[in-house]
């Protein structure tokens, strides 16, 4: 009899694992059943703000593979709108509820793939039945917000709570939809994934497109009128709102795992080894936003919920489930985003991360241009490097610039991944032509400045 793989979660990590396992084992050897509580599989959650804004016209453009493709091409039994409610490791079974048809199904497994992703952080005051309050974690969330924006009476005032990636991107999307937008952030800056001096550039850009930014301000509640949200309550008074988007971050979706006795790490994510096996539990694998991984710079466990990691981890798990061999090497937290035309990139440690990990370091900021200064379209680019003392090893980098900035972070990510020093980086043989870079690329200028800063403090 064929073995059976049960996959819990039908997005990036889960379906990457299922697909890789199928490529190595046919149905006669391995039956695959995937449960997904939503309406979609394998979609780009990162693209939701661009669908909301209208830049991406159609919802289905965000879907990489639909259930029919998985059924027909990969012979995977995809069951949408089925939520797994319990895992019985002793009996090797999962219990799932049919969210549309009602009733429950119990399915056995030989191998289990846990890929439930993350869930939005939701404070008590956000637990409301009022219409117009949205998280932004899934494509179903995006569809609900689109419907609300297109309904009557048309929303005119939006409040985005939280200034991380999703908050910043949704603020811009709602501006593009013609709403008046206020972004509320409890910290002293939005974009806490970069240092305050770099985040200030992002804040200025957001204000430049019309977003009102309120920092250092906590939210205590929501007001509603006739069943619809009408205001966000803060210590400084209410902020009128016809629609509220919650961008307060996420946490690993591990309630089901914890109830089943799977081990959790210090970050709250499931503990897995380098092959994505759940530690100490035979034939159970996990990947994506529900797991913790290792930061390659500090060696410490971290939870970094990004689609890039989820796809890679799912692929690794699937190769191993299918009988191959693969490992996941950890993360350095490389990420990029866009605010209007301003591009933001980061990799590795921020200053406070480096200090918390016990590093001694120097940090430098270098300003340059994205192209030769005389070439049309040359714009300012700001690069920040953090380097260890006295070795000069790169610990982290951030870039903010108006054009061709974001992808330059990849050069710095490769240097960081491979343990390069800023001295090494000054000799990098990077491409040059006036339309693409100055003779001294902004990365090289920043590396030279870091070398000088290390020399100034005696290394």
N, C-alpha and C positions, 0 to 999 in steps of 0.2 A: 504494500500500500504506500502511496506517495506521502511524503512528509508534508506538514502544513505550516506555513508561515502566516501569522496574523500580524498585520500592520495597524497600529493605532495612530491615526493622523494622516491625512491625504494631501499634505502640501509638500514643501521642498524636501525635507529630510526623509519623510516616510516614503514618498513615491520614488525618490532617487534610490533608496535602499531596495525597494521592491523591483524596480527596473533592472538594477545591477544584478540582483539575485536571479531574476528571470533569464538574463543573458547567459548565465552560467549553468542554469538548471532548467530543464523543460518541465512541462506540466506533469508528465508521468513520474517525475522524480520529486517535484516540489509544487504543491498547490499554494497559491497566494490569495489571501483575502484581506482587503484593506477597508477599514472603517473610517469614515469622515463625517463629522456631525454637521458640517456646512453643506452648501450647494455646489461647491467647486473643488477641483483638484489642481495642484501644481500651477499656482498663479503668482503673480508678482505683487505682493503686498506693498512693496516699495513704490510701485507705480500708481497707487491709489490717489495720492494728491494730484497727480497730473491728469487723471481721469476726472476728478472732481472739478479741476480748473477748466476742463474742456480741451486742454492741449492734446490729450489722447481721446479721440472722439468716442470710441466704442469700448464697452466693458470687456468684451471677449478678446480684445487685443492684449489684455494683461494675462490671459490664460495660456500657459505654455503647452499643456496637454490636458485635454478633457477626459472624462471617465470613459467615453466610448473608445478613445485611442488606446487607453490602458487595457480595456477589455479585448479589443480586436487585435492590436499589435503585440501586446505583451501577455495576453491571456491572464490578466489579473482581475479577480472578482472585486470590483469597487462598489461599495455600498454607501451611497450618500445618505445624509440625514440619519445616520446611525451613530449614536453616542455610546461609547464603551463606558459602563458604569462600575464595573468591578473586574479585577484580575484574580483568579485563583491559581496560585503557583503550584499548589499541591496536586490539584486535579488537572492542571494544564488547560485551563479554560478561561475564556472571557465572556462576560455578560454584556450585551449591548441592547439599547433601547431604540426602537424605531420612532423617530421624532415626528414623523408625519402620519404613518399608518397605525401607530400604537403597537403595544405588545413588546415582547422582549425575545431575543434570540441568544442562545448559548452555543459558542463555537470552541472546539478544541484547538490546541496548537502544540506543535513540537518546538517551534521557534517563535519568539515574540519580538517584534520591533516596536519600541515605544518612541513616538515622535509627535507628541502633543503640543509642541511649541511653547509659547509664553502666553500669559494673560495680562491684560492691562491692570496696573495698580489703580484701585478704585476706593477712595476714602468713603467713610460712612455718609457724608453729606451728598455724595454723588448717586447714592442709591435711591433713585426717584422714579416714579411712574410718569412724570411730566414728559410730554413730547418735546423733541428738539435737543435732547442731550445724547451725545454720541461718543463712544470710544472709536478708535480707528486702528483695529488690529487685523481684521479679515476683510475679504472682498464683500461679504454680506454686510459688514459695517459700512463700507463705502457705498454700497447700493442703497442702504437705508438713508444715508446722508444725502445722496443725490436726489432721492425721492422727496425728502423734506425741503431741499432747496428749490425744487420745482413745484412744490405744492402752494396752494393759496390759504391764507395770505402769504405772499412771498417774504421770506426773512430778509431783513435789511441790516441787522446789527448782529455781528458774531463776536463771541468771546472764545479765545483759545486758551486753555489752562495748561501751562507747561511749555517750556521753551527748549525742549530737546529737538531731535531731528524731525519727528512727526509734527510737533507743534509749529516749528518754524516753516516747514513745507506746507502745512495746512493753512497757516496764516497767509502765505503768499497765494495759495490756491483760491482762498475765499476773497481776497482782494481782487483777483482776476475775475471772479464771478460778480464783482460789483458791490460787495458788502463792505460796510464799515467794520473794521476789525481791530479788536483790542487783544493783545497777548498779555496774560498775567503769569508771572513767574515768581515763585517764593524766594528763590535765590537772588543774588545781586546782579545776575547776568543771565541772559539766555545762552544757549549753546555751551553748557557746562562741560562738554566733551573737549573743548579747547581752553587754553588759559585765558584769564580775564582780559589781558591786553589784546589778544586776537579776537576774542568775543566782542570787544567794543567795536571792531570794524564791522562785524555782522550786525550788531545792533543799529549802527548808523545806516547801514544799507536797508534794513527793514523799515526804519523810520522814513527813509527816502522814498519808499513805495507806498507810504501812507498808513503803515501799521502803527497803532498807538501801543507803546510798550510800558507796562507797569511792573517794575521789579521790586524785590523785597516785600512782596505783598502776598499774604496767605488768603486762601479762599475758605470761608466757613460755612457756606450753604448756597442754596439756589432758591429763587422765588419763582412761583408759577401763577399764571392767570388763565382761567378756563382750560386747565389741563395742559397748558403749554408753558415752557420755560419763559420767564420774562426778565430775569436779572440774575447776576452772579453776586453773592453777598461777600463782602470783604471787610476788614477792619477799618477801611477808609470809606466805607459806604458801598451801596449797590452799584453795579455796572450793568446798564440795560443790555438785554440780549434776546434775540429771537432764535438763536441757535448757539449751542455750546459744544465745543469739541474738546475732549479730554486727551491731553498728551502728557500724562504724568509718569510715563515710563511703564515698564513691564517687569514681571517676575516669572520664573520658570513655572510652567503648568505641571505641577508634580503631585497634586492632591491624590490622584488615582494611584500613582506610583508609591507614595508614602503609605496609603492604606493597604497596598499589597505587600509592603515590607521591603521595597527596593531602597537601597542606601542613598541618602542625600548628603551632599557635601556642604562646606561652610557657606557657600554662596546661595544655597537653596536648590541648586541644580542636582540632577542625578549624577552619581559618581560612576564614571566609565574609565576603561583603560584606553590605551592608544589605538586599539582596534575597534573601539566603540562598544565593547562588551560591558554590560553592567557588572560592577565589581562584586564578585562572590555569588552571583546568581547564574547558573548554567543556562545557556541557550536563550538568554534575554539580552537584547541590544537596545541602545538608545542613542539618539542623535538630534541635533538642532537646538532650538532655543530652550529646551527643557533640560539640557545637560550643562554641567560645568566643565571647563577645559583648563589648560595650563597656559599662562602667559609666558612667552619665550624669553622675555627680558628679565622678569622677576623670578620666574619659576613657581609662582604662586597660583592657586586656583582662581579662576575668574568666570564670570557669566557675561558673555558678550553676544547679545542676540542679533545676529546679522544673517541675511539670506545667503551670503557667500559661504559662511561657515556651515550653515545648515545643509546646503547642497553638497559640500565636500564631505562632511561627516556622514551624511546619508549614503553617499557613494562608497565611502570606506566600509561602512557597515554592510552594505549590500554585496560588495566584493567578498568579504569574509563569510557572510551567510551562504553565498554561492559556492564556497569552497576555495576561493582564492586567498591572497594575503595582501593586506594594505593597512597602513597606519595613518592616524591624523597627528600632525606634528605640533599642534598648538596654534596660538593666535598672537598677534601683536596689535590688534585693534585698529587696523586700517579702515578708514571710512571717508566718504566724500558726500557732499550735499551742495545744493544751490539755493541761493536767496536772490531773487530777481536775476541779475546777470552776475552776481558775485559768487565765486566758487570757493568752497571751503574743503580742505582736506586735513586729515590728521593720521598719525600712526605712532605706536609706541606709547611712552609715558608722558603725561603732563608734568609740570613742575611739582604739583602736590603729590602725584603718584611716585615720582622719583624720591621725594623727601620721605614719604611714608615707607618706601621699600628700603630706606637706609643708604641711598646713594649720595655721594658728594658730587656736585655737578656745576657746570656753568651753562647759562642759556644766553643765546644771542638772537637778535632780530635783524634781518637784512632786507632792505628794500631794493628792488630792481624792476626791470620791465620784462614783459612776456616775449617781446621781440626786440630786434635792434631799435634803438631809440629813434632813428630817422625813418623807420618803416611805418607806413600808415597803419593805424590801429594799435600802436604800442600803448599798453596800459600798465599801471602799477601792480606789482606783486610783492607781497610780504611773506617772508619765510622765517620761521622760528625753529632753531635747533637746540636740543638739550643734550649735552655731552658729559660723560663721566669724567671726574677728576681722579687720578692724573692720566688715566689711560687714553682718554679722548674717544672712547667707544660711544657711538651714537646710542642714545636712550629713547629719544622721541623727536617728532617733528610735526610742525603744523604749517599750513599754507593758506593764505587768503588772498585772492586776486580776482581781477575782472575778466580774464580770458586766459585759457590754457593753463590755469593754475591747478585745478583739481587732479589731473592725471600726473602732474609732476610728483605728487605724493608717492606714486608707485616707485619712482627711482629711489626715494628715501626709504620706502618700505623694504625694497630689496636689500639696500645697504644695511638696514636694521636687522632684517632676517638673518643675514650672513655675518653679523657681528663686526661690521666694518667700523673703523675709527674715522673721525672727521679728517685726520691727516690722509688716510687712504682715499677719502672721497674727493679731496682736492685734485686728485689725478684722474678721476673718472673721465673716460673718453665719450662724452655726450655729443649728440648731434648738434650741428650749428648751420643755420642759414638765416638771413635777416627776417624772413617771414615767420620764423618759428622760435628764435631765441637770439639773445645777444651773444657776442663772442664768449663772454663768461656767463654761462647759464645761471639763473637765480640760485639753483642748488649749489653750484660751485662757489658762488659769492658767499653764501651763508656758511659753507664749510670752511672757507678761508677765514671768515670772521670768527668762527668758533675756535680755530687753531690759534688765532691771535689772542682770543680771550683766555685760553688755557695757558698760553705763554705769559700773559700778564699776571696770572696768579701763581706762576711758578710750577704749573702742572701739579 
